[in-house]
Amino acid sequence: MRAIGARKSGERRKAGRAPAMVSDDAGMVLPRPLRRVSRFMLALCTGKVAVPAHLGKLSFAVYCAFVGGYGVVQGGHWPVVSEYMTSSAGFAIEDVKLSGNVHTSEIDVLQSLGLDGATSLVAIDADDARRRVAELPWVQSVEVRKIYPRTIEVNIKEREAYGIWQHGTELSLIERSGSVIAPLRDNKFANLPLFVGRDAEVAAQDVDADFDGWPQIKARIKAYVRVASRRWDVHLDNGVLVKLPEEEVGAALARLARMEGEQKLLERDIVAVDLRLPDRMAVQLSPEADQRRQKAVLARSKAVSQAEQRI
């Protein structure tokens, strides 16, 4: 009987472990985790649990920091705040190492980087800085490196001026490819060849290369003038105009070089040499030379007439 009673008592205890959320006459039974929370809250309200000192102030400070940080991020002010904090921590840019620049001024580079004396090295975007410096006229390529804690390094490779392009009244420096670098502002590029006219900048390299085989003539060229986007007129340093053909420029220059070597054609009192026709060369005399020629022709005609009369 004692064993039977014990078994029944154990069965009653097992039956007493009712599953969570089962209601009876006494009311709702909470799950085990919620029961612990409810007991802790009851003990806290009744003063059985000691609250650490300054917990309220700390909680209020955390709440204010969270609200303030959320407002800064949502308002788009985080970059400014971050830059101020990192600059104050010792990451303000104090040294800019610039190399490779000849025609690009240091002031232009600093303005492109947007440095104001309090710019943080942490906050600056190297890719964005590289893009802004690359927009300067003379810059072909650029490398920007951040060297912690306070230095930024800028290495510039500049474009090379090949010639001067005159379009209308404007003068611009151009590369070998014909790309415009910048307006011409001073005379330190006066030794570069001058290309004049529409589309002259894109064809400059070709006509300049045509004269490579004739250095004596090329050294005397003052300007290349593009005519109707098809051919060139070349102005020499003594004022003589050489009219080149649209095609076979090399053959035309060979004829001109031969005449120059045999008869010193370009040193004579002439205005222009027309090489546009492949089978002939036309030479235009200066007004003074033409008058002398007319007088010589007239005198020769008279001499011939007098000789014929004597015969």
Residue pairs with C-beta under 8 A, 6 or more apart in sequence:
18 24
18 29
20 29
20 30
20 31
20 32
21 28
21 29
21 30
21 31
22 29
23 29
30 38
40 49
43 49
44 51
72 78
72 81
79 123
82 120
82 122
82 123
83 118
83 119
83 120
83 122
83 123
84 118
84 120
86 120
86 121
86 122
86 123
87 118
87 119
87 120
87 123
90 149
90 150
91 120
91 121
91 122
91 148
91 149
91 150
92 117
92 118
92 119
92 120
92 121
92 150
93 115
93 119
93 120
93 121
93 124
93 150
93 151
93 152
94 150
94 151
95 150
95 151
95 152
96 106
96 109
96 110
96 113
96 115
96 151
96 152
96 153
96 154
97 151
97 152
97 153
97 154
98 106
98 109
98 154
98 156
99 153
99 154
99 155
99 156
100 155
100 156
100 157
100 158
101 109
101 138
101 156
101 158
102 138
102 158
103 138
103 158
104 136
104 137
104 138
104 139
104 156
104 158
108 136
109 133
109 136
109 154
109 156
112 129
112 132
112 133
112 135
112 136
113 119
113 124
113 129
113 132
113 133
113 152
113 154
114 129
114 132
121 146
121 148
121 149
121 150
121 151
121 152
124 146
124 152
126 144
126 145
126 146
129 144
129 152
130 142
130 143
130 144
133 139
133 142
133 144
133 154
133 156
134 141
134 142
137 181
137 182
138 158
138 159
138 181
138 182
139 156
139 157
139 158
139 159
140 157
140 158
140 159
141 156
141 157
142 154
142 155
142 156
142 157
143 153
143 154
143 155
144 152
144 153
144 154
145 152
145 153
145 155
146 152
146 153
147 153
159 175
159 179
159 181
160 175
160 176
161 173
161 174
161 175
161 181
161 189
161 192
162 174
162 175
162 176
162 192
162 204
162 205
163 173
163 174
163 192
163 193
163 194
163 195
163 201
163 204
163 208
164 171
164 172
164 173
164 174
164 184
164 189
164 192
164 193
164 194
164 195
165 171
165 172
165 173
165 174
165 180
165 195
165 196
165 200
165 201
165 204
166 194
166 195
166 196
166 197
166 200
167 197
167 198
167 200
167 201
170 183
171 183
171 184
172 180
172 181
172 182
172 183
172 184
172 201
173 180
173 181
173 182
173 183
173 184
173 189
173 192
174 180
174 181
174 195
174 201
174 204
175 181
176 205
177 205
178 201
178 202
178 203
178 204
178 205
180 201
193 204
193 208
193 221
193 223
193 224
194 222
194 223
194 224
195 201
195 204
195 207
195 223
195 224
195 226
196 223
196 224
196 225
196 226
197 225
197 226
197 227
197 229
198 226
198 229
199 226
199 229
200 224
200 225
200 226
203 226
204 224
207 224
207 232
207 244
207 249
208 224
210 249
210 250
210 253
211 217
211 218
211 221
211 253
212 218
213 250
213 253
214 253
214 256
214 257
216 257
216 260
217 236
217 253
217 256
217 257
217 260
217 266
220 236
220 237
220 238
220 266
221 234
221 235
221 236
221 237
222 235
222 236
222 237
223 234
223 235
224 232
224 233
224 234
224 235
225 232
225 233
225 234
225 235
226 232
227 233
230 246
231 243
231 244
231 245
231 246
231 276
232 244
232 249
233 241
233 242
233 243
233 244
234 241
234 242
234 243
234 244
235 241
235 242
236 242
236 266
238 266
238 267
239 271
240 266
240 270
240 271
240 272
240 273
241 271
241 272
241 273
242 256
242 272
242 273
242 275
243 272
243 273
243 274
243 275
243 276
244 252
244 253
244 275
244 276
245 252
245 275
245 276
245 277
245 278
246 276
248 278
251 278
252 275
252 278
253 275
255 275
255 281
256 265
256 273
256 275
256 281
259 265
259 281
260 266
265 273
265 283
266 273
268 289
269 285
269 286
269 288
269 289
270 283
270 284
270 285
270 286
270 289
271 284
271 285
271 286
272 283
272 284
273 281
273 282
273 283
273 284
274 281
274 282
274 283
274 284
275 281
285 293
